[in-house]
Amino acid sequence: MVAGVQPGTAIAASGCGPPSGGTGRIVRDPPDAEAANIARTIVGVVQQRRLPRRAAVIAITTGLVESHLHNLDHGDRDSLGVFQQRPSQGWGSRAEILNPVHATNIFLDRLLAVPGWETLPPGKAEQAVQNSGFPGRYAPREPEAVRIVASIWSGPDNPAPHAPVGASSTACDDGKSNVPLPPGNDRKTRMPDGFVLPSDPKQRAAVGYAAAQVGKRYVWGGKGPDAFDCSGLMLAAWAAAGVGIPASTVGQVTAGHAVPDQSQLQPGDLVFIPGALGTPARPRHVGMYAGAGLIIDAYDEQHGVIIEHLADWSARIVVIRRVVDPATPSPPPGGSPH
């Protein structure tokens, strides 16, 4: 959530009514107060994140198509909110998705993970984020979104963010792992005998979900349920615990709070290494510490979701983040007995 902004708060305009200028649908007669409010929220989040106006156009185009810029509490299957995001697909909990600020932030997180998003033709970036069954619906709404954003945006445009060092137009946002794997498959494809989940409810839910995905495929951009990339596995695991986190490694590296030392690791902590495409200053691969000296991560296309030893990662770890603090005293390594 953007600091100081609550769901339904008007942003970048005074009062609670629609903007006074512009020719977008939401400011024509009769004005739609909810759509105007949500449009200002979206533009405000984009500007607070210092993203280009193009990001606001893409987000509002998507909102127009998916919900007519309304915060819907229903949709196809479990789809909800402005962008019709699904809790079952790792977008967050029902409560989070129904918060337009959270919904906008996670939409933007996934948009930024699309290579070259800011220069894609109309409708292509929206489809890359949404994976809609009706991809042709986005492009026709972009001119309307452009007018809406123009009526709200204040100040100059922001430059497009630079691609991370080592990335290319075809590289995925989440770099694959480059930790050497020991020979043998048994320890990499199933949890060891006697492994016990942590006692804290949220840690148990997140680690339990991640452990249940071991053996599934690695697919760039995958957020489950059948395939994952490294950050997608972390997002889906913590969503299973009712906690929303950013969609990419670039965002997840600031999630929660820092853990200063590996000796303080707890189950569920996110552990970052440079990986195949990153650097120590900008890590591009993430795994979850499961306890008992084990890491669960989506390694690459060849190996999928596997279990690794913390000792094999130890020398490469550059960041550790704790998404939520446990509600109970820290369990011992490997979790507490049932």
One Martini backbone bead per residue (centre of mass of N, CA, C, O) as a GRO file, in nm:
protein
  338
    1MET     BB    1   0.098   0.035   0.020
    2VAL     BB    2   0.054   0.359   0.005
    3ALA     BB    3   0.141   0.600   0.190
    4GLY     BB    4  -0.152   0.758   0.312
    5VAL     BB    5  -0.340   0.561   0.140
    6GLN     BB    6  -0.677   0.502   0.089
    7PRO     BB    7  -0.944   0.361   0.008
    8GLY     BB    8  -1.114   0.608  -0.188
    9THR     BB    9  -0.901   0.818  -0.226
   10ALA     BB   10  -0.834   1.113  -0.343
   11ILE     BB   11  -0.611   1.190  -0.617
   12ALA     BB   12  -0.486   1.472  -0.764
   13ALA     BB   13  -0.740   1.606  -0.613
   14SER     BB   14  -1.001   1.786  -0.511
   15GLY     BB   15  -1.209   1.633  -0.346
   16CYS     BB   16  -1.481   1.391  -0.462
   17GLY     BB   17  -1.499   1.463  -0.742
   18PRO     BB   18  -1.461   1.513  -1.049
   19PRO     BB   19  -1.292   1.635  -1.278
   20SER     BB   20  -1.311   1.944  -1.461
   21GLY     BB   21  -1.162   1.806  -1.697
   22GLY     BB   22  -1.190   1.672  -1.997
   23THR     BB   23  -1.306   1.367  -2.216
   24GLY     BB   24  -1.370   1.140  -2.054
   25ARG     BB   25  -1.607   0.929  -1.952
   26ILE     BB   26  -1.588   1.009  -1.634
   27VAL     BB   27  -1.644   1.343  -1.724
   28ARG     BB   28  -1.912   1.302  -1.829
   29ASP     BB   29  -2.239   1.316  -1.892
   30PRO     BB   30  -2.271   1.153  -1.634
   31PRO     BB   31  -2.097   1.131  -1.367
   32ASP     BB   32  -1.862   0.892  -1.223
   33ALA     BB   33  -1.752   0.879  -0.912
   34GLU     BB   34  -1.607   0.607  -0.887
   35ALA     BB   35  -1.434   0.620  -1.144
   36ALA     BB   36  -1.292   0.883  -1.075
   37ASN     BB   37  -1.165   0.791  -0.811
   38ILE     BB   38  -1.003   0.549  -0.927
   39ALA     BB   39  -0.841   0.707  -1.135
   40ARG     BB   40  -0.694   0.882  -0.925
   41THR     BB   41  -0.564   0.650  -0.776
   42ILE     BB   42  -0.396   0.535  -1.006
   43VAL     BB   43  -0.238   0.792  -1.077
   44GLY     BB   44  -0.122   0.837  -0.793
   45VAL     BB   45   0.045   0.578  -0.776
   46VAL     BB   46   0.219   0.628  -1.024
   47GLN     BB   47   0.342   0.898  -0.922
   48GLN     BB   48   0.459   0.792  -0.651
   49ARG     BB   49   0.642   0.579  -0.828
   50ARG     BB   50   0.763   0.729  -1.081
   51LEU     BB   51   0.597   0.675  -1.334
   52PRO     BB   52   0.482   0.670  -1.627
   53ARG     BB   53   0.200   0.758  -1.793
   54ARG     BB   54   0.172   0.487  -1.939
   55ALA     BB   55   0.098   0.321  -1.687
   56ALA     BB   56  -0.178   0.459  -1.644
   57VAL     BB   57  -0.303   0.385  -1.915
   58ILE     BB   58  -0.288   0.079  -1.881
   59ALA     BB   59  -0.448   0.058  -1.617
   60ILE     BB   60  -0.710   0.203  -1.714
   61THR     BB   61  -0.773   0.024  -1.947
   62THR     BB   62  -0.812  -0.228  -1.776
   63GLY     BB   63  -1.040  -0.112  -1.594
   64LEU     BB   64  -1.243  -0.059  -1.820
   65VAL     BB   65  -1.269  -0.357  -1.914
   66GLU     BB   66  -1.311  -0.514  -1.632
   67SER     BB   67  -1.506  -0.261  -1.457
   68HIS     BB   68  -1.542   0.042  -1.526
   69LEU     BB   69  -1.400   0.151  -1.272
   70HIS     BB   70  -1.483  -0.078  -1.053
   71ASN     BB   71  -1.526  -0.225  -0.723
   72LEU     BB   72  -1.572  -0.540  -0.752
   73ASP     BB   73  -1.729  -0.832  -0.569
   74HIS     BB   74  -1.711  -0.968  -0.861
   75GLY     BB   75  -1.686  -1.253  -1.100
   76ASP     BB   76  -1.501  -1.459  -1.257
   77ARG     BB   77  -1.515  -1.661  -1.034
   78ASP     BB   78  -1.264  -1.494  -0.824
   79SER     BB   79  -1.304  -1.223  -0.933
   80LEU     BB   80  -1.181  -0.882  -0.854
   81GLY     BB   81  -1.226  -0.565  -0.889
   82VAL     BB   82  -1.086  -0.350  -1.109
   83PHE     BB   83  -0.897  -0.604  -1.247
   84GLN     BB   84  -0.989  -0.890  -1.186
   85GLN     BB   85  -0.858  -1.038  -0.951
   86ARG     BB   86  -0.708  -1.346  -0.816
   87PRO     BB   87  -0.646  -1.517  -0.536
   88SER     BB   88  -0.567  -1.800  -0.679
   89GLN     BB   89  -0.327  -1.620  -0.850
   90GLY     BB   90  -0.163  -1.421  -0.637
   91TRP     BB   91  -0.292  -1.113  -0.583
   92GLY     BB   92  -0.435  -1.181  -0.315
   93SER     BB   93  -0.661  -1.105  -0.113
   94ARG     BB   94  -0.971  -1.004  -0.102
   95ALA     BB   95  -0.912  -0.746   0.059
   96GLU     BB   96  -0.678  -0.646  -0.118
   97ILE     BB   97  -0.820  -0.633  -0.397
   98LEU     BB   98  -1.046  -0.428  -0.271
   99ASN     BB   99  -0.791  -0.248  -0.280
  100PRO     BB  100  -0.697  -0.018  -0.511
  101VAL     BB  101  -0.402   0.017  -0.426
  102HIS     BB  102  -0.312  -0.272  -0.426
  103ALA     BB  103  -0.410  -0.342  -0.711
  104THR     BB  104  -0.224  -0.137  -0.851
  105ASN     BB  105   0.050  -0.228  -0.747
  106ILE     BB  106   0.040  -0.525  -0.859
  107PHE     BB  107  -0.002  -0.446  -1.147
  108LEU     BB  108   0.266  -0.287  -1.173
  109ASP     BB  109   0.458  -0.510  -1.100
  110ARG     BB  110   0.381  -0.686  -1.353
  111LEU     BB  111   0.438  -0.477  -1.569
  112LEU     BB  112   0.749  -0.437  -1.505
  113ALA     BB  113   0.805  -0.751  -1.592
  114VAL     BB  114   0.767  -0.651  -1.882
  115PRO     BB  115   0.930  -0.643  -2.157
  116GLY     BB  116   0.890  -0.332  -2.295
  117TRP     BB  117   0.610  -0.207  -2.202
  118GLU     BB  118   0.634   0.108  -2.296
  119THR     BB  119   0.648   0.000  -2.631
  120LEU     BB  120   0.401  -0.139  -2.673
  121PRO     BB  121   0.135  -0.201  -2.819
  122PRO     BB  122  -0.180  -0.170  -2.807
  123GLY     BB  123  -0.278  -0.413  -2.553
  124LYS     BB  124  -0.017  -0.585  -2.483
  125ALA     BB  125   0.043  -0.519  -2.185
  126GLU     BB  126  -0.227  -0.596  -2.067
  127GLN     BB  127  -0.216  -0.895  -2.159
  128ALA     BB  128   0.048  -0.973  -2.012
  129VAL     BB  129  -0.092  -0.942  -1.731
  130GLN     BB  130  -0.393  -1.081  -1.768
  131ASN     BB  131  -0.458  -1.318  -1.962
  132SER     BB  132  -0.689  -1.296  -2.158
  133GLY     BB  133  -0.965  -1.425  -2.347
  134PHE     BB  134  -0.987  -1.096  -2.459
  135PRO     BB  135  -0.740  -0.920  -2.604
  136GLY     BB  136  -0.907  -0.712  -2.804
  137ARG     BB  137  -1.025  -0.500  -2.575
  138TYR     BB  138  -0.793  -0.292  -2.511
  139ALA     BB  139  -0.705  -0.104  -2.747
  140PRO     BB  140  -0.983   0.060  -2.786
  141ARG     BB  141  -0.942   0.203  -2.480
  142GLU     BB  142  -0.690   0.388  -2.485
  143PRO     BB  143  -0.792   0.671  -2.570
  144GLU     BB  144  -0.965   0.705  -2.315
  145ALA     BB  145  -0.732   0.678  -2.113
  146VAL     BB  146  -0.570   0.918  -2.210
  147ARG     BB  147  -0.783   1.131  -2.134
  148ILE     BB  148  -0.803   1.069  -1.837
  149VAL     BB  149  -0.509   1.117  -1.760
  150ALA     BB  150  -0.494   1.413  -1.865
  151SER     BB  151  -0.715   1.516  -1.645
  152ILE     BB  152  -0.506   1.435  -1.388
  153TRP     BB  153  -0.233   1.490  -1.449
  154SER     BB  154   0.065   1.613  -1.281
  155GLY     BB  155   0.301   1.731  -1.447
  156PRO     BB  156   0.550   1.568  -1.556
  157ASP     BB  157   0.692   1.322  -1.697
  158ASN     BB  158   0.825   1.006  -1.657
  159PRO     BB  159   1.066   0.804  -1.686
  160ALA     BB  160   1.170   0.518  -1.787
  161PRO     BB  161   1.277   0.246  -1.664
  162HIS     BB  162   1.554   0.077  -1.630
  163ALA     BB  163   1.711  -0.184  -1.713
  164PRO     BB  164   1.868  -0.422  -1.588
  165VAL     BB  165   2.158  -0.545  -1.549
  166GLY     BB  166   2.173  -0.798  -1.804
  167ALA     BB  167   1.934  -0.731  -1.959
  168SER     BB  168   1.682  -0.808  -2.196
  169SER     BB  169   1.411  -0.814  -2.407
  170THR     BB  170   1.396  -1.147  -2.328
  171ALA     BB  171   1.423  -1.125  -2.036
  172CYS     BB  172   1.357  -1.206  -1.735
  173ASP     BB  173   1.306  -1.070  -1.430
  174ASP     BB  174   1.364  -1.360  -1.312
  175GLY     BB  175   1.632  -1.505  -1.238
  176LYS     BB  176   1.805  -1.767  -1.253
  177SER     BB  177   1.977  -2.004  -1.121
  178ASN     BB  178   2.352  -2.066  -1.018
  179VAL     BB  179   2.349  -2.301  -0.827
  180PRO     BB  180   2.506  -2.567  -0.763
  181LEU     BB  181   2.423  -2.904  -0.812
  182PRO     BB  182   2.396  -3.185  -0.676
  183PRO     BB  183   2.388  -3.498  -0.702
  184GLY     BB  184   2.088  -3.603  -0.739
  185ASN     BB  185   1.718  -3.607  -0.676
  186ASP     BB  186   1.586  -3.663  -0.399
  187ARG     BB  187   1.649  -3.383  -0.244
  188LYS     BB  188   1.502  -3.196  -0.483
  189THR     BB  189   1.184  -3.346  -0.497
  190ARG     BB  190   1.169  -3.378  -0.173
  191MET     BB  191   1.091  -3.389   0.132
  192PRO     BB  192   1.218  -3.480   0.407
  193ASP     BB  193   1.218  -3.689   0.639
  194GLY     BB  194   1.063  -3.527   0.920
  195PHE     BB  195   0.943  -3.284   0.823
  196VAL     BB  196   0.834  -2.973   0.982
  197LEU     BB  197   0.621  -2.745   1.024
  198PRO     BB  198   0.557  -2.459   1.137
  199SER     BB  199   0.362  -2.309   1.394
  200ASP     BB  200   0.309  -2.067   1.256
  201PRO     BB  201   0.050  -1.996   1.056
  202LYS     BB  202   0.186  -1.831   0.825
  203GLN     BB  203   0.437  -1.999   0.788
  204ARG     BB  204   0.290  -2.265   0.736
  205ALA     BB  205   0.139  -2.177   0.481
  206ALA     BB  206   0.380  -2.089   0.307
  207VAL     BB  207   0.560  -2.342   0.330
  208GLY     BB  208   0.345  -2.551   0.253
  209TYR     BB  209   0.299  -2.447  -0.030
  210ALA     BB  210   0.585  -2.465  -0.139
  211ALA     BB  211   0.623  -2.771  -0.084
  212ALA     BB  212   0.377  -2.858  -0.276
  213GLN     BB  213   0.548  -2.757  -0.551
  214VAL     BB  214   0.738  -2.969  -0.571
  215GLY     BB  215   0.808  -3.049  -0.921
  216LYS     BB  216   0.732  -2.816  -1.068
  217ARG     BB  217   0.730  -2.589  -1.306
  218TYR     BB  218   0.917  -2.363  -1.501
  219VAL     BB  219   0.778  -2.029  -1.568
  220TRP     BB  220   0.766  -1.746  -1.699
  221GLY     BB  221   0.542  -1.573  -1.488
  222GLY     BB  222   0.467  -1.785  -1.288
  223LYS     BB  223   0.176  -1.823  -1.035
  224GLY     BB  224   0.014  -2.056  -1.102
  225PRO     BB  225  -0.053  -2.385  -1.015
  226ASP     BB  226   0.160  -2.536  -1.237
  227ALA     BB  227   0.357  -2.277  -1.247
  228PHE     BB  228   0.688  -2.115  -1.194
  229ASP     BB  229   0.863  -1.864  -1.073
  230CYS     BB  230   1.041  -1.742  -0.826
  231SER     BB  231   0.844  -1.505  -0.743
  232GLY     BB  232   0.575  -1.659  -0.788
  233LEU     BB  233   0.612  -1.854  -0.551
  234MET     BB  234   0.621  -1.642  -0.328
  235LEU     BB  235   0.350  -1.508  -0.381
  236ALA     BB  236   0.170  -1.765  -0.354
  237ALA     BB  237   0.257  -1.850  -0.070
  238TRP     BB  238   0.169  -1.582   0.078
  239ALA     BB  239  -0.121  -1.585  -0.023
  240ALA     BB  240  -0.193  -1.848   0.136
  241ALA     BB  241  -0.145  -1.659   0.408
  242GLY     BB  242  -0.276  -1.363   0.341
  243VAL     BB  243  -0.019  -1.230   0.184
  244GLY     BB  244   0.094  -0.950   0.019
  245ILE     BB  245   0.324  -0.929  -0.256
  246PRO     BB  246   0.526  -0.870  -0.478
  247ALA     BB  247   0.595  -1.006  -0.807
  248SER     BB  248   0.898  -0.929  -0.795
  249THR     BB  249   1.220  -0.913  -0.706
  250VAL     BB  250   1.237  -0.603  -0.705
  251GLY     BB  251   1.003  -0.589  -0.488
  252GLN     BB  252   1.072  -0.817  -0.273
  253VAL     BB  253   1.344  -0.682  -0.164
  254THR     BB  254   1.128  -0.477   0.013
  255ALA     BB  255   0.984  -0.666   0.179
  256GLY     BB  256   0.921  -0.592   0.473
  257HIS     BB  257   1.211  -0.693   0.652
  258ALA     BB  258   1.519  -0.710   0.758
  259VAL     BB  259   1.773  -0.962   0.782
  260PRO     BB  260   2.101  -0.950   0.903
  261ASP     BB  261   2.123  -1.279   0.944
  262GLN     BB  262   2.139  -1.621   0.897
  263SER     BB  263   2.101  -1.693   1.206
  264GLN     BB  264   1.788  -1.548   1.180
  265LEU     BB  265   1.635  -1.744   1.039
  266GLN     BB  266   1.304  -1.810   0.909
  267PRO     BB  267   1.033  -1.939   0.818
  268GLY     BB  268   0.958  -1.765   0.503
  269ASP     BB  269   1.197  -1.638   0.420
  270LEU     BB  270   1.358  -1.429   0.196
  271VAL     BB  271   1.608  -1.532  -0.045
  272PHE     BB  272   1.886  -1.362  -0.199
  273ILE     BB  273   2.034  -1.376  -0.525
  274PRO     BB  274   2.170  -1.297  -0.818
  275GLY     BB  275   2.214  -1.507  -1.021
  276ALA     BB  276   2.224  -1.511  -1.371
  277LEU     BB  277   2.136  -1.172  -1.398
  278GLY     BB  278   2.259  -1.048  -1.148
  279THR     BB  279   2.346  -0.866  -0.854
  280PRO     BB  280   2.419  -0.773  -0.540
  281ALA     BB  281   2.251  -0.498  -0.585
  282ARG     BB  282   2.056  -0.687  -0.799
  283PRO     BB  283   1.874  -0.924  -0.737
  284ARG     BB  284   1.716  -1.224  -0.934
  285HIS     BB  285   1.689  -1.441  -0.693
  286VAL     BB  286   1.442  -1.650  -0.516
  287GLY     BB  287   1.382  -1.791  -0.193
  288MET     BB  288   1.271  -2.022   0.063
  289TYR     BB  289   1.281  -2.064   0.393
  290ALA     BB  290   1.187  -2.377   0.559
  291GLY     BB  291   1.395  -2.502   0.723
  292ALA     BB  292   1.638  -2.724   0.809
  293GLY     BB  293   1.836  -2.604   0.584
  294LEU     BB  294   1.614  -2.504   0.361
  295ILE     BB  295   1.535  -2.449   0.010
  296ILE     BB  296   1.278  -2.299  -0.190
  297ASP     BB  297   1.274  -2.316  -0.559
  298ALA     BB  298   1.267  -2.176  -0.882
  299TYR     BB  299   1.520  -2.247  -1.087
  300ASP     BB  300   1.434  -2.381  -1.379
  301GLU     BB  301   1.329  -2.540  -1.660
  302GLN     BB  302   1.476  -2.812  -1.592
  303HIS     BB  303   1.398  -2.828  -1.258
  304GLY     BB  304   1.223  -2.633  -1.120
  305VAL     BB  305   1.090  -2.714  -0.824
  306ILE     BB  306   1.309  -2.708  -0.540
  307ILE     BB  307   1.550  -2.844  -0.316
  308GLU     BB  308   1.781  -2.684  -0.097
  309HIS     BB  309   2.074  -2.587   0.053
  310LEU     BB  310   2.180  -2.337   0.244
  311ALA     BB  311   2.487  -2.394   0.213
  312ASP     BB  312   2.482  -2.343  -0.105
  313TRP     BB  313   2.388  -2.029  -0.065
  314SER     BB  314   2.542  -1.865   0.154
  315ALA     BB  315   2.770  -1.711  -0.022
  316ARG     BB  316   2.525  -1.558  -0.207
  317ILE     BB  317   2.384  -1.400  -0.001
  318VAL     BB  318   2.236  -1.050   0.009
  319VAL     BB  319   1.927  -1.104   0.102
  320ILE     BB  320   1.684  -1.066   0.376
  321ARG     BB  321   1.325  -1.126   0.414
  322ARG     BB  322   1.051  -1.039   0.628
  323VAL     BB  323   0.722  -1.036   0.589
  324VAL     BB  324   0.643  -1.165   0.876
  325ASP     BB  325   0.591  -1.182   1.195
  326PRO     BB  326   0.550  -1.384   1.436
  327ALA     BB  327   0.296  -1.472   1.675
  328THR     BB  328   0.513  -1.661   1.780
  329PRO     BB  329   0.756  -1.812   1.881
  330SER     BB  330   1.029  -1.921   1.757
  331PRO     BB  331   1.109  -2.179   1.588
  332PRO     BB  332   1.289  -2.425   1.534
  333PRO     BB  333   1.464  -2.576   1.327
  334GLY     BB  334   1.210  -2.722   1.117
  335GLY     BB  335   1.021  -2.690   1.344
  336SER     BB  336   0.757  -2.794   1.515
  337PRO     BB  337   0.597  -3.014   1.664
  338HIS     BB  338   0.278  -3.154   1.666
   0.00000   0.00000   0.00000
